[in-house]
Amino acid sequence: MKKLKILAATFLATLLIAGCSQQELINPDNETTPELKSATVSGKYIVVLKDDADLVNYNFQSRNFRIKETAVGLLKKYEIASGVEEIYETALQGFTVKMAPGQAKKLGADSSVKFVEADQVISLSPVVVSGRSGSAPQPIQQTPWGVTRVGGPGDGTGKTAWVIDTGIDPTHPDLNVDKVRSATFLGGKSTPWDENGHGTHVAGTIAAIDNEIGVVGVAAGATVVSVRVLNRQGSGTNSGVIAGVNYVAASGQRGDVANMSLGGGVSQALDDAVLNASGKVDFALAAGNESDNANNHSPARINGAHIYTVSAMWESGAWASFSNYGNPPVDYCAPGVYIYSTYKGGGYETLHGTSMATPHVTGLLLLGKIHTDGYVTGDPDGNADPIAHR
């Protein structure tokens, strides 16, 4: 799906180009273009086991124990001294471990192993934003143009969105955050809470409360669960993202929706995890911001009955030039330019990207079946994506 460029707007730009056409307001190639950059994690590998069909009859704890037992046995067999790190027992059957390339090759040839994949770092460059951060006084509520364009807002009360991202601001007055189920997969002393801003922005587009302040989301008032896989700099790993997906697969239920406004290069392990998890929870995936074919990026390239990959457009309905394309895997296009939403520190900010388009679709999925309202213009693959609508 992407190295994920998250594009940012400034209010000053609006003043400088007054009178220009909407397409001329932003040239994404000339703005700061943060992106998710991938690099191999030194010595760390994701080991995906061949499925043990019997595990579906076990509870979570028993599945986890069985996978760990298998992992320890394999490490002993191949004399790998380092210990098991992450365990995947739901979205995947597998584990992570640090080992030498030669050991990884031998382990990958074992009859119980499906494949071994080098872990990758995912790093989100700093985001330039415009708007207001900080606490009271809160601004008077407005309905962002994107929410209106997709047919919102609707009542999301009782619905749940899992936001796999940089975390969510747990005390934002415009969000209903489930603090109990929120979790972090960064290790150390990390918490599930947002220190970057990206995840809180995504959460607001999905579900900001209809409460007279700030903004209102597509599925207003829905519960948002923070599944933190990226740190304050926007950095994480494929193994950590898979751990987040695994958690959602183990904890979510049909009717819930997971939002993944992130991605990078190709990862079969990540693809498999999302595809398997979508048997339990719907997934909305950002197409990516490289002006590239989404088939070159994970998890954007995944297709499935409960997976929705999202490209981005302007308010006019014109294609956003930064957006990845390709149908398949792209299912819908949604608003992704000048998107105003909640932000860390109880604030609000304006951002651009397929990261911002995707939560519109997540909100629609919470409200029910997605319909379409026309087609985006200027789709570079020549097969115009349908515009998502309630």
C-alpha positions in Angstrom: 0.0 0.0 0.0 2.6 2.5 0.6 5.6 4.2 2.0 2.6 6.4 3.0 3.2 10.1 2.2 0.9 12.1 4.4 0.5 15.5 2.9 -0.2 18.6 4.9 -1.9 21.9 4.1 -1.4 25.4 5.5 -3.9 28.2 6.0 -1.3 30.6 4.6 -1.4 28.7 1.3 -5.1 29.4 1.0 -4.5 33.1 1.4 -1.7 33.2 -1.1 -3.6 31.4 -3.9 -7.1 33.0 -3.5 -8.8 32.9 -6.8 -7.0 29.9 -8.2 -8.9 26.7 -9.2 -9.2 23.9 -6.6 -6.8 21.8 -8.6 -4.2 24.6 -8.4 -4.4 25.0 -4.6 -1.9 22.3 -3.8 0.9 20.8 -5.8 1.7 17.7 -3.7 5.1 17.4 -5.4 6.2 20.8 -4.0 4.8 20.4 -0.5 6.4 18.6 2.4 5.6 15.0 1.6 6.0 12.8 4.7 6.1 9.1 3.8 6.4 5.7 5.4 9.9 4.4 4.6 10.8 0.8 4.9 14.1 -0.8 5.8 15.1 -4.2 7.1 15.3 -4.7 10.8 18.7 -6.1 11.5 18.5 -9.8 12.3 14.8 -10.0 13.0 12.5 -12.4 11.1 8.8 -13.2 11.0 8.3 -16.9 10.9 4.9 -18.0 9.6 4.0 -21.6 10.4 1.8 -23.9 8.3 -1.7 -23.8 9.7 -2.6 -26.3 12.4 -6.3 -26.8 11.8 -6.8 -28.1 15.4 -6.0 -24.7 16.9 -9.4 -23.2 15.9 -10.9 -25.4 18.6 -8.7 -23.9 21.3 -9.2 -20.7 23.3 -6.8 -17.7 22.9 -4.5 -18.7 25.8 -4.2 -22.3 24.6 -3.5 -21.2 21.0 -0.8 -18.8 22.2 0.8 -21.6 24.3 0.8 -24.1 21.5 2.4 -21.6 19.1 5.0 -20.7 21.6 5.7 -24.3 22.3 6.2 -25.0 18.6 8.5 -21.9 18.3 10.7 -22.9 21.2 11.0 -26.4 19.8 12.1 -25.0 16.4 14.7 -22.7 17.9 16.1 -25.6 19.9 16.2 -27.8 16.8 18.2 -25.3 14.8 20.3 -24.1 17.8 19.0 -20.6 17.6 20.0 -19.0 21.0 17.8 -15.9 21.0 14.3 -16.1 22.4 10.9 -15.9 20.9 9.6 -12.3 20.7 6.1 -11.7 19.3 3.6 -14.7 19.1 0.8 -14.7 16.5 -2.0 -17.2 17.2 -5.1 -15.7 15.5 -4.4 -13.6 12.4 -1.4 -15.8 11.7 0.2 -18.8 13.3 3.7 -17.7 13.8 6.3 -15.8 15.8 9.3 -13.5 15.5 12.9 -14.1 16.4 16.3 -12.6 15.9 18.7 -14.9 14.1 21.5 -15.1 11.4 20.5 -15.2 7.7 21.8 -18.8 7.5 19.6 -19.9 10.4 16.6 -18.2 8.8 17.3 -20.2 5.6 17.4 -23.5 7.5 14.4 -22.7 9.6 12.4 -21.7 6.5 13.1 -25.2 5.0 11.5 -26.9 8.0 8.4 -29.0 7.1 6.3 -27.1 9.7 7.2 -23.6 8.4 5.3 -21.9 5.6 7.8 -19.1 5.0 10.3 -16.8 6.8 10.3 -13.1 6.1 12.8 -10.4 7.2 11.1 -7.8 9.4 11.0 -4.2 8.1 11.0 -0.9 9.8 8.2 1.5 8.9 8.9 5.2 9.5 6.5 8.1 9.1 8.4 11.3 8.4 7.4 14.4 10.4 4.0 15.8 9.3 3.5 19.5 8.6 0.0 20.5 9.7 -2.2 23.6 10.0 -5.1 24.2 12.3 -5.2 24.4 16.1 -3.7 22.1 18.7 -4.2 22.4 22.4 -7.1 22.6 24.8 -10.0 24.9 25.4 -11.7 27.0 24.3 -12.9 24.4 21.9 -14.0 25.6 18.4 -17.7 25.6 17.4 -18.6 22.3 15.7 -18.4 22.1 12.0 -19.0 19.2 9.6 -15.9 18.7 7.5 -16.6 18.6 3.7 -15.5 15.0 3.5 -18.1 13.8 6.0 -20.8 15.6 4.1 -19.5 14.3 0.7 -19.8 10.6 1.8 -23.4 11.2 3.1 -22.6 11.6 6.8 -22.8 12.2 9.6 -24.8 9.2 10.9 -25.3 7.8 14.3 -22.4 5.4 15.2 -23.5 4.8 18.8 -22.7 1.2 19.8 -20.3 0.6 16.9 -16.6 0.0 17.3 -13.6 1.0 15.1 -10.1 -0.4 15.7 -7.6 2.3 14.7 -4.2 0.6 13.9 -2.0 3.6 13.9 0.1 6.0 16.1 -2.5 5.8 18.9 -5.4 8.0 19.9 -5.6 10.9 22.4 -7.5 9.2 25.2 -8.9 12.4 26.7 -9.9 14.3 23.6 -13.4 15.8 24.3 -14.6 15.0 20.8 -13.8 11.2 20.9 -15.3 8.2 22.6 -12.1 6.2 23.3 -12.3 2.7 24.8 -9.4 2.9 27.1 -9.8 -0.7 28.4 -9.4 -2.4 25.1 -6.8 0.0 23.7 -3.3 -1.6 23.5 0.2 -0.8 22.4 2.6 -3.1 20.4 5.7 -0.9 20.7 7.1 -2.6 23.8 9.0 -1.0 26.6 7.1 1.6 28.6 4.9 2.7 25.7 1.2 3.3 26.1 -1.7 3.1 23.6 -1.9 6.9 23.5 -1.0 9.2 20.5 2.2 11.2 20.6 2.2 11.9 16.9 -1.3 13.1 16.0 -2.0 10.9 12.9 -4.1 8.3 14.7 -6.2 10.8 16.5 -6.9 12.6 13.2 -8.0 9.3 11.7 -10.2 8.5 14.7 -12.0 11.9 14.4 -13.0 11.4 10.8 -14.4 8.0 11.7 -16.3 8.9 14.9 -16.0 12.4 16.3 -18.9 13.0 18.6 -21.9 15.2 17.6 -21.5 17.5 20.6 -21.4 21.1 19.4 -17.6 21.4 19.5 -14.8 20.7 16.9 -16.0 18.3 14.2 -18.4 15.5 13.7 -17.4 12.1 12.3 -19.0 9.9 9.6 -20.2 7.5 12.3 -20.6 10.1 15.0 -20.1 8.8 18.6 -18.8 5.4 17.6 -16.3 3.8 20.0 -12.7 4.0 18.8 -10.0 1.6 20.1 -6.4 2.6 19.9 -4.2 -0.1 18.6 -0.8 1.6 18.7 1.9 0.3 16.3 3.8 3.5 15.5 5.7 5.7 17.9 5.8 9.5 18.3 8.1 9.8 15.3 5.7 7.6 13.3 8.1 4.6 13.4 7.3 0.9 13.8 7.9 -2.5 12.3 5.9 -4.9 10.2 6.1 -7.4 13.1 4.5 -4.8 15.4 1.8 -4.0 12.9 1.0 -7.7 12.5 0.8 -8.0 16.3 -1.8 -5.2 16.2 -3.7 -7.0 13.5 -3.5 -10.2 15.5 -4.9 -8.4 18.5 -7.9 -7.1 16.5 -8.5 -10.5 15.1 -8.6 -12.0 18.6 -10.6 -9.2 20.2 -13.0 -7.9 17.5 -16.3 -9.2 16.2 -18.3 -9.0 13.0 -19.7 -5.5 12.7 -16.5 -3.9 13.9 -14.2 -2.2 11.5 -10.4 -1.9 11.6 -8.7 1.2 10.0 -5.2 0.8 8.6 -4.0 4.2 7.3 -0.4 2.9 6.9 1.6 0.6 4.8 4.9 0.1 3.0 6.6 -2.3 0.6 5.4 -5.8 0.0 5.0 -8.1 3.0 3.4 -11.5 2.5 3.2 -11.9 6.3 1.3 -8.7 6.7 -1.0 -9.4 3.8 -1.8 -12.9 5.2 -2.5 -11.5 8.6 -5.0 -8.9 7.3 -6.7 -11.3 5.0 -7.2 -13.8 7.8 -8.3 -11.2 10.3 -10.9 -9.9 7.8 -12.8 -13.1 8.5 -13.7 -11.6 11.8 -13.6 -7.8 11.3 -13.9 -5.6 8.2 -10.7 -3.8 7.2 -10.4 -0.4 5.5 -6.9 0.1 4.0 -5.2 3.2 2.6 -4.1 2.8 -1.0 -0.9 4.8 -0.4 0.5 8.1 -1.5 3.3 7.3 -4.0 1.3 8.0 -7.2 2.0 4.3 -7.8 0.0 1.1 -8.4 -1.4 -0.1 -5.1 -0.5 -3.6 -6.1 3.1 -2.8 -5.2 2.3 -2.1 -1.5 1.1 -4.0 1.5 -1.5 -4.2 2.9 -3.2 -2.1 0.2 -2.8 -4.9 -2.4 -5.0 -7.4 -0.5 -8.4 -8.3 -1.9 -11.1 -10.0 0.1 -14.8 -9.9 0.8 -14.4 -7.8 3.9 -11.4 -5.7 2.8 -11.8 -2.2 1.3 -8.8 -0.3 -0.2 -9.3 3.4 -0.6 -7.9 6.1 -2.9 -8.2 9.8 -2.4 -9.9 12.7 -4.2 -10.4 16.5 -4.0 -13.7 18.1 -3.0 -14.4 18.6 -6.7 -14.4 14.9 -7.2 -11.0 15.1 -9.1 -8.3 12.6 -8.5 -5.7 13.5 -5.9 -2.4 13.2 -7.8 -0.5 11.7 -4.8 -2.9 8.8 -4.5 -2.0 5.3 -5.5 -4.3 3.7 -8.0 -5.3 0.3 -9.5 -8.6 -1.5 -9.5 -8.2 -4.1 -8.2 -7.2 -3.7 -5.4 -8.7 -0.2 -4.9 -12.4 -0.5 -4.1 -13.5 3.1 -3.4 -12.3 6.7 -3.6 -13.0 9.1 -0.8 -12.2 12.6 0.3 -8.5 13.0 1.1 -7.5 16.6 0.6 -7.8 19.4 3.2 -9.4 17.0 5.7 -10.0 18.8 9.1 -10.3 16.5 12.1 -9.3 15.9 15.7 -5.6 15.9 16.7 -3.5 15.1 19.7 -3.6 17.4 22.7 -7.3 18.0 22.4 -6.8 19.9 19.2 -7.8 19.9 15.5 -5.7 19.8 12.3 -5.9 19.7 8.6 -4.1 16.9 6.7 -4.0 15.3 3.3 -3.6 11.7 2.1 -5.2 8.4 1.5 -4.7 8.1 5.3 -7.4 10.7 5.5 -9.6 9.1 2.8 -9.7 5.7 4.5 -11.5 6.6 7.7 -14.4 8.0 5.7 -14.9 4.5 4.4 -14.4 3.0 7.9 -17.2 5.3 9.2 -19.5 4.2 6.3 -18.8 0.5 7.1 -19.8 1.1 10.7 -23.1 2.6 9.5 -23.8 -0.3 7.1 -23.4 -1.1 3.5 -21.4 1.3 1.3 -23.1 2.7 -1.8 -21.6 4.9 -4.5 -22.2 8.5 -5.7 -20.5 8.8 -9.0 -16.9 8.2 -10.0 -13.7 10.1 -9.4 -12.4 12.0 -12.4 -8.8 11.7 -13.7 -8.1 8.2 -12.3 -4.7 7.4 -13.8 -5.4 3.7 -14.4 -8.3 4.6 -16.7 -10.8 2.7 -14.6 -12.5 5.3 -12.4 -12.9 4.4 -8.8 -16.4 4.7 -7.4 -16.9 7.4 -4.8 -17.9 6.0 -1.5 -21.3 7.1 -0.1 -23.7 6.1 2.5 
